[in-house]
Amino acid sequence: MLKPVDPPPPPERPIGELVHELIENGKAYARAEFDLYKTIAAAKGKALAIPTAMFVAAFIFALAAITALAVGVVIALERFVGPLAAGFLGMLIFGVVAGLLGWAGYQKLRRDL
């Protein structure tokens, strides 16, 4: 019985051709990775669009509520001190509250960092 003949070895390719193929494969891999991360980021961005819009709307309504509170404070103070002084006192009250909140936030930030 005859022995099967071993297939001939593949012809040797030049080093330059192998390096070129390696570079092209690396570029293709990098493009695929970039496209993957871009797709993931786009999907996460779409998922965050509606909750972000809801938070913005909630923030706008919170500002409206604070404005209504400020107007109520000024109207209540108007009976006792007059309209101009009531406006000034309302501004002073809410300015102090904002300053205290800002100072407390700054102190916490400084302490945590």
N, CA and C of each residue as an Amber inpcrd file, in Angstrom:
protein
   339
   0.8170000  -1.1640000   0.0000000   0.0000000   0.0000000   0.0000000
   0.8720000   1.2410000   0.0000000   0.4020000   2.2720000  -0.6510000
   1.1770000   3.4930000  -0.7890000   0.9110000   4.4260000   0.3750000
   1.9160000   5.1110000   0.7760000   1.7720000   6.1270000   1.8310000
   1.2120000   7.4020000   1.2230000   0.3080000   8.0760000   1.9800000
  -0.1590000   9.3540000   1.4470000   0.9670000  10.3740000   1.4600000
   0.9630000  11.1610000   0.4690000   1.9970000  12.1870000   0.3360000
   1.6050000  13.3800000   1.2200000   2.5670000  13.8420000   1.9980000
   2.3240000  15.0330000   2.8090000   2.1180000  16.2250000   1.8900000
   1.1440000  17.1020000   2.2660000   0.9580000  18.2820000   1.4120000
   2.2020000  19.1580000   1.4870000   2.4750000  19.8380000   0.4220000
   3.6760000  20.6850000   0.4310000   3.4650000  21.8450000   1.4040000
   4.5200000  22.2660000   2.0510000   4.3840000  23.3940000   2.9790000
   3.9880000  24.6520000   2.2090000   3.2210000  25.5450000   2.8830000
   2.8310000  26.7770000   2.1840000   4.0720000  27.5860000   1.8350000
   3.9830000  28.2840000   0.7330000   5.1690000  29.0680000   0.3390000
   5.4420000  30.1610000   1.3690000   6.6950000  30.4340000   1.5720000
   7.1090000  31.4810000   2.5260000   6.7090000  32.8450000   1.9580000
   6.1410000  33.6660000   2.8410000   5.7720000  35.0150000   2.4190000
   6.8190000  35.9870000   2.9310000   7.0170000  37.0680000   2.2080000
   8.0320000  38.0390000   2.6430000   7.6100000  38.7170000   3.9550000
   8.5860000  39.1290000   4.7410000   8.3520000  39.7780000   6.0310000
   7.5330000  41.0610000   5.8490000   7.8230000  41.8370000   4.8500000
   7.1040000  43.0860000   4.6120000   5.6130000  42.8460000   4.4230000
   5.2660000  41.7950000   3.7050000   3.8600000  41.4620000   3.4850000
   3.1980000  41.0400000   4.7930000   3.8900000  40.2760000   5.6050000
   3.3510000  39.8530000   6.8990000   3.1430000  41.0380000   7.8330000
   4.1040000  41.9630000   7.8550000   3.9910000  43.1460000   8.7040000
   2.8180000  44.0080000   8.2320000   2.6850000  44.1610000   6.9170000
   1.5750000  44.9470000   6.3720000   0.2370000  44.3190000   6.7680000
   0.1300000  43.0050000   6.6580000  -1.1050000  42.3140000   7.0360000
  -1.3810000  42.4780000   8.5320000  -0.3480000  42.4010000   9.3550000
  -0.4980000  42.5860000  10.7960000  -1.0060000  43.9910000  11.1140000
  -0.4640000  45.0010000  10.4540000  -0.8890000  46.3880000  10.6700000
  -2.3460000  46.5730000  10.2490000  -2.7060000  46.0210000   9.1020000
  -4.0910000  46.1480000   8.6330000  -5.0580000  45.4490000   9.5880000
  -4.6720000  44.2780000  10.0960000  -5.5240000  43.5830000  11.0630000
  -5.6530000  44.3880000  12.3540000  -4.5750000  45.0190000  12.7900000
  -4.6110000  45.8590000  13.9880000  -5.5240000  47.0550000  13.8010000
  -5.4520000  47.6790000  12.6150000  -6.3290000  48.8200000  12.3250000
  -7.7960000  48.3880000  12.3240000  -8.0810000  47.2430000  11.7290000
  -9.4570000  46.7510000  11.6810000  -9.9640000  46.4520000  13.0920000
  -9.1070000  45.8780000  13.9310000  -9.4930000  45.5870000  15.3070000
  -9.7620000  46.8770000  16.0810000  -8.9080000  47.8760000  15.9090000
  -9.0870000  49.1530000  16.6030000 -10.3850000  49.8270000  16.1600000
 -10.6810000  49.7860000  14.8430000 -11.9360000  50.3750000  14.3530000
 -13.1420000  49.6520000  14.9480000 -13.0670000  48.3260000  15.0090000
 -14.1850000  47.5520000  15.5720000 -14.3790000  47.8780000  17.0520000
 -13.2990000  48.0070000  17.8120000 -13.3990000  48.3670000  19.2270000
 -13.9980000  49.7610000  19.3810000 -13.5490000  50.6940000  18.5560000
 -14.0680000  52.0610000  18.6230000 -15.5580000  52.0790000  18.3060000
 -15.9560000  51.3440000  17.2750000 -17.3750000  51.2900000  16.9170000
 -18.2050000  50.6620000  18.0340000 -17.6540000  49.6540000  18.6950000
 -18.3540000  49.0250000  19.8040000 -18.5850000  50.0280000  20.9300000
 -17.5410000  50.7500000  21.3230000 -17.6790000  51.7190000  22.4110000
 -18.5990000  52.8770000  22.0190000 -18.5510000  53.2700000  20.7540000
 -19.4290000  54.3320000  20.2780000 -20.8910000  53.8760000  20.3470000
 -21.1530000  52.6300000  19.9870000 -22.5070000  52.0870000  20.0400000
 -22.9960000  51.9870000  21.4840000 -22.1170000  51.5500000  22.3840000
 -22.4870000  51.4550000  23.8010000 -22.8110000  52.8440000  24.3540000
 -21.9800000  53.8320000  24.0290000 -22.2150000  55.1960000  24.5070000
 -23.5310000  55.7530000  23.9570000 -23.8330000  55.4730000  22.6930000
 -25.0800000  55.9570000  22.1040000 -26.2860000  55.3150000  22.7870000
 -26.1830000  54.0270000  23.0960000 -27.2900000  53.3420000  23.7630000
 -27.5030000  53.9040000  25.1690000 -26.4080000  54.1550000  25.8900000
 -26.5390000  54.7270000  27.2340000 -27.0880000  56.1450000  27.1610000
 -26.6720000  56.9000000  26.1510000 -27.1890000  58.2600000  25.9840000
 -28.6840000  58.2640000  25.7230000 -29.1530000  57.3320000  24.8840000
 -30.5900000  57.2400000  24.6230000 -31.3460000  56.8480000  25.8890000
 -30.7510000  55.9580000  26.6730000 -31.4160000  55.5140000  27.9030000
 -31.5030000  56.6470000  28.9220000 -30.5740000  57.5960000  28.8820000
 -30.5620000  58.6900000  29.8490000 -31.3520000  59.9090000  29.3920000
 -31.8070000  59.9390000  28.1530000 -32.4720000  61.1380000  27.6210000
 -33.7740000  61.4480000  28.3590000 -34.6430000  60.4820000  28.5240000
 -35.9380000  60.7320000  29.1580000 -35.7770000  61.0500000  30.6470000
 -34.9750000  60.2720000  31.4120000 -34.8010000  60.6650000  32.8220000
 -34.1930000  62.0550000  32.9780000 -33.2810000  62.4330000  32.1030000
 -32.6870000  63.7710000  32.1750000 -33.7540000  64.8390000  31.9400000
 -34.6120000  64.6220000  30.9600000 -35.6900000  65.5780000  30.6960000
 -36.6260000  65.6770000  31.8950000 -36.8720000  64.5540000  32.5560000
 -37.7410000  64.5800000  33.7370000 -37.0930000  65.3520000  34.8820000
 -35.7920000  65.1820000  35.0750000 -35.0910000  65.9310000  36.1200000
 -35.0870000  67.4200000  35.8180000 -34.9210000  67.7820000  34.5660000
 -34.9550000  69.2070000  34.1840000 -36.3390000  69.7900000  34.4700000
 -37.3870000  69.0490000  34.1100000 -38.7440000  69.5240000  34.3760000
 -38.9870000  69.6560000  35.8830000 -38.4950000  68.6890000  36.6540000
 -38.6510000  68.7520000  38.1100000 -37.9190000  69.9660000  38.6740000
 -36.7330000  70.2620000  38.1390000 -35.9700000  71.4260000  38.5840000
 -36.7250000  72.7180000  38.2820000 -37.3310000  72.7950000  37.1100000
 -38.0900000  73.9980000  36.7420000 -39.2860000  74.1750000  37.6760000
 -39.9740000  73.0770000  37.9860000 -41.1120000  73.1810000  38.9070000
 -40.6480000  73.5340000  40.3150000 -39.4810000  73.0410000  40.7290000
 -38.9510000  73.4110000  42.0480000 -38.6310000  74.9020000  42.0890000
 -38.0730000  75.4410000  41.0100000 -37.8150000  76.8860000  40.9510000
 -39.1160000  77.6730000  41.0290000 -40.1560000  77.1850000  40.3600000
 -41.4540000  77.8580000  40.4170000 -42.0040000  77.8350000  41.8430000
 -41.8230000  76.7060000  42.5370000 -42.3160000  76.6040000  43.9120000
 -41.5650000  77.5600000  44.8340000 -40.2620000  77.6690000  44.6550000
 -39.4720000  78.5820000  45.4860000 -39.8540000  80.0340000  45.1860000
 -40.1140000  80.3310000  43.9290000 -40.5480000  81.6710000  43.5710000
 -41.8960000  81.9970000  44.2090000 -42.8100000  81.0290000  44.1690000
 -44.1110000  81.2420000  44.8050000 -43.9510000  81.4530000  46.3070000
 -43.0470000  80.6970000  46.9280000 -42.7960000  80.8770000  48.3620000
 -42.2390000  82.2740000  48.6390000 -41.3040000  82.7020000  47.8020000
 -40.7140000  84.0320000  48.0010000 -41.7710000  85.1220000  47.8440000
 -42.6250000  84.9910000  46.8460000 -43.6860000  85.9780000  46.6520000
 -44.6380000  85.9780000  47.8500000 -44.9400000  84.7800000  48.3500000
 -45.8050000  84.6890000  49.5260000 -45.1910000  85.3550000  50.7430000
 -43.8930000  85.1660000  50.9330000 -43.2060000  85.8080000  52.0610000
 -43.2580000  87.3240000  51.9110000 -43.0010000  87.8170000  50.7300000
 -43.0110000  89.2690000  50.5060000 -44.4160000  89.8310000  50.7300000
 -45.4400000  89.1290000  50.2360000 -46.8140000  89.6090000  50.4280000
 -47.1870000  89.5980000  51.9090000 -46.7530000  88.5790000  52.6320000
 -47.0640000  88.5080000  54.0630000 -46.3460000  89.6230000  54.8240000
 -45.1030000  89.9210000  54.4520000 -44.3500000  90.9800000  55.1390000
 -44.8520000  92.3740000  54.7620000 -45.4960000  92.4770000  53.6080000
 -45.9560000  93.7830000  53.1240000 -46.9480000  94.4170000  54.0910000
 -47.7360000  93.6400000  54.7480000 -48.7190000  94.1780000  55.7030000
 -48.0410000  94.9320000  56.8430000 -46.8640000  94.4620000  57.2120000
 -46.2190000  95.0100000  58.4030000 -45.2210000  96.1310000  58.0960000
 -44.5040000  96.0500000  56.9640000 -43.4160000  97.0110000  56.7400000
 -43.5240000  97.7760000  55.4280000 -44.5070000  97.5050000  54.6010000
 -44.6340000  98.2030000  53.3240000 -44.0220000  97.3760000  52.1960000
 -44.3940000  97.6940000  50.9570000 -43.9790000  96.8570000  49.8270000
 -42.4680000  96.8590000  49.5570000 -41.8370000  98.0170000  49.6100000
 -40.4090000  98.0830000  49.3090000 -39.5850000  97.3650000  50.3730000
 -39.8700000  97.6210000  51.6210000 -39.1460000  96.9670000  52.7120000
 -39.4200000  95.4640000  52.7210000 -40.6590000  95.0660000  52.3680000
 -40.9860000  93.6430000  52.3240000 -40.1710000  92.9390000  51.2330000
 -40.0450000  93.5820000  50.0860000 -39.2130000  93.0160000  49.0140000
 -37.7730000  92.8870000  49.4470000 -37.2710000  93.9160000  50.1170000
 -35.8850000  93.8700000  50.6010000 -35.7060000  92.7810000  51.6460000
 -36.6410000  92.6730000  52.5870000 -36.5450000  91.6360000  53.6250000
 -36.6450000  90.2330000  53.0220000 -37.5360000  90.0680000  52.0450000
 -37.6390000  88.7690000  51.3660000 -36.3440000  88.4030000  50.6680000
 -35.7480000  89.3810000  49.9760000 -34.4710000  89.1430000  49.3120000
 -33.3930000  88.7920000  50.3360000 -33.3910000  89.4970000  51.4460000
 -32.4170000  89.2560000  52.5000000 -32.5750000  87.8560000  53.0940000
 -33.8110000  87.4610000  53.3720000 -34.0650000  86.1320000  53.9510000
 -33.5820000  85.0270000  53.0030000 -33.9980000  85.0970000  51.7400000
 -33.6160000  84.0520000  50.7950000 -32.1360000  84.1280000  50.4220000
 -31.5580000  85.3180000  50.4630000 -30.1210000  85.4470000  50.2350000
 -29.3140000  84.8030000  51.3400000 -29.7580000  84.9850000  52.5790000
 -29.0670000  84.3530000  53.7170000 -29.1770000  82.8370000  53.6270000
 -30.3720000  82.3330000  53.2940000 -30.5520000  80.8810000  53.1570000
 -29.6290000  80.3430000  52.0480000 -29.5820000  81.0230000  50.9060000
 -28.7130000  80.5890000  49.8120000 -27.2500000  80.6420000  50.2230000
 -26.8520000  81.6930000  50.9260000 -25.4720000  81.8080000  51.3880000
 -25.1000000  80.7010000  52.3600000 -25.9960000  80.3950000  53.2900000
 -25.7200000  79.3160000  54.2510000 -25.6220000  77.9580000  53.5580000
 -26.5130000  77.7120000  52.6140000 -26.4430000  76.4520000  51.8730000
 -25.1550000  76.3610000  51.0550000 -24.7800000  77.4530000  50.4080000
 -23.5320000  77.4680000  49.6440000 -22.3200000  77.2770000  50.5260000
 -22.3090000  77.9260000  51.6760000 -21.1860000  77.7870000  52.6070000
 -21.0850000  76.3600000  53.1260000 -22.2340000  75.7520000  53.4780000
 -22.2320000  74.3670000  53.9640000 -21.7440000  73.4130000  52.8710000
 -22.1740000  73.6480000  51.6420000 -21.7020000  72.8090000  50.5330000
 -20.2140000  72.9510000  50.3070000 -19.7100000  74.1760000  50.4020000
 -18.2770000  74.4240000  50.2330000 -17.4770000  73.7290000  51.3300000
 -17.9500000  73.8310000  52.5720000 -17.2470000  73.1880000  53.6870000
 -17.2260000  71.6690000  53.5210000 -18.3310000  71.0850000  53.0980000
 -18.3830000  69.6340000  52.8880000 -17.4480000  69.2410000  51.7640000
 -17.4380000  69.9920000  50.7060000 -16.5520000  69.6970000  49.5750000
 -15.0950000  69.7750000  49.9970000 -14.7640000  70.7970000  50.7640000
 -13.3880000  70.9490000  51.2490000 -12.9770000  69.8100000  52.1760000
 -13.9130000  69.3800000  53.0080000 -13.6310000  68.3130000  53.9580000
 -13.4800000  66.9620000  53.2450000 -14.2930000  66.7220000  52.2180000
 -14.2730000  65.4390000  51.5220000 -13.1150000  65.3120000  50.5400000
 -12.6360000  66.4430000  50.0350000 -11.5180000  66.3640000  49.0820000
 -10.2700000  66.6620000  49.8440000
